[in-house]
Amino acid sequence: MAQRTPDYDAVVVGAGFAGMYMLYRLRELGLSVRVFETGTSVGGTWYWNRYPGARVDTETMFYSYQFSEALQQEWDWPERYPAQADLAAYARHVADRFELWPDIQFETRVDAARWDDAAGLWTVETDDGTQVTARFCVMATGCLSAVNYPEIDGLEDYAGETYHPAHWPADGVDFAGKRVAVIGTGSSGVQSIPVIAEAAAHVTVFQRTANYVMPAHNRPMAADEVAEIKANYPALRAKAKQSFSGNYFPVAGPSALAVSEEERNREYEKRWAMGGLAIMATYADFQTSEAANETASDFIRNKIRTIVKDPDVAELLAPKQLFLCKRLCVGTDYYETYNRDNVTLVDISETGIDRVTPEGVCVAGHTEPVDVLVLATGFDAVTGALKRIDIRGVDGLALREKWADGPRTYLGLGIAGFPNLFTITGPGSPSVLTNMIPSIEQHVEWIADCVRHMRDAGLDRIEAERDAETDWVAHVNDIGDQTLRATCQSWYFGSNIPGKPRVILPYAGGFPAYTEKCDEVAAAGYTGFALR
Ligand code: N01
C-alpha cells in the first residue's frame, strides 16, 4: 500500500501525439498529471522534424486522432500528405481544444526516473535538477526520437554547417549558392534531397544502401473526397483497424505467385499510380516468400531504370535487399532528382566514408568539398529514447542493464521489475509497423482503462510478471525472425546503431492480433500482470 502522497498521480514523459492523448485520458479519470517535454511546443516527431520536404507518408485523413468525432469532423487537412508545419499546427489545435497546455512543462528534459517500492512512487528528475513524485510514470517518448549521429572520423573538425533532419533549425537553412552533402538515404534523406537540390548550388548524396521509394503523388484534398471520408469516418476507421498495419490498404490477393505476371504488374502499376505505401499490402506473402517479394522488388527496380537517365546511377539506386526489408520510403521526385545536373550520387556501400575533413567528405581518398553537411542518419529506434533516461526499477535495477541484450517487455506496455511504468508504443508492440496514431490511441486507451480498473478496485501497484514477459519476448522474436524483414540490416533490428543487439524491436504479428491479445489480457483481469 502506498504510504506517501505524491506530487502528481501520473507523470507523462513527452508531449507528442502519445503524451498529449495520455494527458487527456488520465485527466478525464480525475488524475493530476504533469507532462514533461524537451521541446518548446507539442507535436513530438512533428515538432522536431522540420527538415525541407518533411511530410507524413501515411494519408493524413487516417494519420490523425479518432478519439474525438468532433475533432475529426472539424479539422481540415490541406493535402493528402500534409507538411510538417500542418501536422504541428494540428497538434497545437488539439492542445488548444482540449486545454492541455497548463499541464505540460516545456523545455524540460527528463533525465532519470527511480521507483521507490516502499513508497510505491516514481521519482522523476528533470535536467534542471527538479524532482517530482508520481504514482504512475508513462513513457510517451516516441519510437524515432533519439537522434543518431554517425560515428565518422573527423566529424567534429568539419568547418561548415552540420544539420540532422530531426534537429532542424526552426528558421530553416539557406542553401542558396552552397555545396551540400547529404549522408543517408532513408525516408528523411529521400524527402529532403529533392527539395535541397532545388535550392543548393550542388548536392552530393552519399548512399550506403539504396532504398525502395514509392512516389507520393501528393495533392490537395478535394472537397468531395473529404466530405465522403468524414461521412464514413467510423466505418473506415474500423476497417483500418482490421488490417495488418492498422491502415486500410486494399489487398489484391494471398500470393503474388498465384496470379500471372501480367495481372501482377497491372496491380503494381495501379499502386504506383495511386502512390504512397499501398503497394506493401498488394499480396499477403511479401514477408514469407522470397520469390513473391522479388516480383515487387523487380517492378520498382525497373521503374527506377526508366526514370533515371544515367544507367550507372540507376543501377546504384536499384536496391539489392528485398522489398519491405527496410522501411518503405515515399518521395516526391526522388529518382527524378538524380537527372539534375547539380546532383551527384556517391556509392559508399563498399568503402564507407574515410573521414570528414574540415573542408568536406572524404571517400576512397577523394575529398568532396562542401559548405553544408546534412546527416540524415536516422535514429536509435524504439529503445533509444527509453535507454537515454536513467530508469531504475525495483532494487535499483537499471533498464539499460535489463535491456543490455535487447528489450524485454510484456506487450510493449509493461516491464517486469518496473512497477507502475507504462510505455506507449514500446518495444514488443506493433508501433512502427503500423499507422502510429491508431497504435498510440490503442495503447493510451488500454493504459487509461487499466488505471481506472486499479482505482475502482482500490489497487495501486501493477507490474508485468516475469514469465509473461519471457513468453511475450519469445513470441515477438519468433514472429520477427520468421519474416523476410530479418534478411537485411535495418533499424527494425537495431542494426543501424554500432553495438546495439540485433533483436526485432516492433511486434510483427499485426495490429488485429495484437489488439485482440491486449483486450483478452484486460478482460481477464490483466493476466500476466501482478496487481495489488
Ligand atoms: O533514418 P534511416 P531516417 N555512414 O535509419 C545511413 C520514419 N520517418 O531518418 O541503410 C553512412 O531510415 C543509412 O544507411 P544504411 C520512417 O519510419 C518517416 O531516414 O544503414 N550512412 C540510411 O541510408 C523511417 O524509416 C517519415 O546502410 C549512414 C540513413 O543513413 C524512420 O523514420 C520521414 C551512416 C538513415 O536512414 C527513419 O528514417 C522521415 C553512416 N555512418 C522518417 N549511418 C515520413 O513519415 C546511417 N547511415 C515521411
Residues whose N, C-alpha, C, O or C-beta is under 5 A from the ligand:
A	BS01	N01	R55 V56 D57 L144 P150 E151 I183 G184 T185 G186 S187 S188 G189 R208 T209 R327 A376 T377 G378 F379 W491 N496
